[in-house]
Amino acid sequence: MKTDSIFYRIFQLAPSAFFELIGDGDPRTSTYGFGSQEVKQMSFTTDGIFMPPLRMRQAPIYFVEAQAYREEENFYYRFFGEIHLYLKDYKPFHNWRAVVIFTEKRFDPGIPEHYSEYEDNPRVQRIYLNKLPSEVGERSIGVGLLQLIATKPKQAPARGRALIDRTRQELTDVTAQRNLIELIETIFVYKFPQLSTQEIGKMLGLGDLKQTRVYQEGQEEILEKMVPLLLDKGMTVEEIAQYFKLPIETIQKFTPQN
């Protein structure tokens, strides 16, 4: 299950969830920006960086990596290598921290001997979503979304519906509400690859909701975000068009090549 893009989408929509997860309650973290940064000399991009504004001189840069599978020894070599190449390339004023989020503890291959100085170093924080207390997900919708990724299939439908209910009750902004509901649905597309999108919609009780005028407003914004994710999951343009009940030509406008 490829979930990197889902993690990063959650951090874009609800960046406060990241700081809740690492236990940083400083209200100034709301000024951080989340994105990616090209390492110019090596022609690759570090995908998850929380960058503080320049005025927060004591605040660190956070390098974030999310893993939903086991990558063996190469994982930490790659992750720390990218961080140090970034520091060499940009020489940022701010200090740095690294956060690795594993959906399950068994996916952590362990920090190799060459980086043993990071084993018990506060500079590097490792979080295992399946080891967090269930009540952690009740703090906010964003943290609940992160926990949903690691939730076992049996418990996932009930948690997904509960998150959708919370989203509809707690968020007054229609666009934010719709984006988060679509993200919940995307998590289920990855979690249950054997199910059709229609079956997932039924599992989450989204049938009636999708017929409302409020939900259908701003559909272009949703398609711009959802179509690349569904294509990445392996769905065809035709299947996506059938799911959204839209012409194939409409979906094609939102494919990556366009």
C-alpha positions, 0 to 999 in steps of 0.5 A: 500500500503506497501511502506517502502521498496520503501522509503528505496530503494530510500534512498539507490539509491539517499541518497541526496534526504533525505537531500534535503527533510529535507533542509540540504544542507551541502555537507558533507552529501554525506558521510553518509551511509544509512542502518539498525541496529540490536538492540541486546538486543531486537532482532529487527532491526531499518530499516532506519538510516543515519549514519555519518562517525566518523570524522564528530563528530558534525553531527547527526544520523538520524532515518527515518520512512516512513508511507503511512497509519495511524497506530493510537497511537502505531506508535510514541510509537514504533518509539521513543521506538526503538530509545531509545533502540538503544541509550541504546544498542549502546550509540553512540558518535553522537547526533540524530535526527528523521525524519518521512515522511508521504505520507499524513498529515492525516496519522499522528496520532499526537505525544502522551502526553507521548512524548509531549516534541517532539511536537515542538522540532527540534530534531523531523521533520515531513514531509508530501509529499502531502503538499510539493509544486509541484516544490520541486519534480523538484529539483532532481530525488530522491525527485521527486521519493519521491513525486511520491509515494504520487501523486494522481493516476490521475496525477501519469502517467504523473509524472512517464513518466516525471521522466523516461525522466529525468532519461534517460536525466540526468544520464549517468551511465547505471546501475543507470539509469536502477535502477531508472526506475525499481524503478519508475515501482515498485512504480506504481505496488504498486500504481495500484495493479489492473493493470497487469505489462504489463499495467503499462509498457504501462502506463509508455511507457516502452515497446520500452525501455525494448527491447533495448540492454542497458536496458537488460544489467545487468538484474541479478542486477535488478532481485535481487532487483525487485523479492523480492519487487514483491513477497512482493506485492503479485505476484507469481513467475510465474507472475514475470517470465511472466512479465520479459519474463524469465523462472520460474527457472531463477526467482526462483534464486532470491527469498528470500529463495535462 
